[in-house]
Amino acid sequence: MLDSPRGFKYWDVDEHGKSIIASDAPDWAKEEFDKYQEQLKASETADEDGTMKSR
């Protein structure tokens, strides 16, 4: 499991349920957000019926 990011207070969810970062977030928080999202995506797998699961 990933640790909670330092810049989590700048995170939000858009109208489609996708995680986003505030446009006024500091650069370090935006970089952290991008890296965190990459790690989450890398940890996802689909089972035989296409259901997404975490590793």
Buried (B, 14 or more C-beta within 10 A) or exposed (E): EEEEBEBEEBBEEEEEEEEBBBEEBEEEBBEBBEEBBEEEEEEEEEEEEEEEEEE
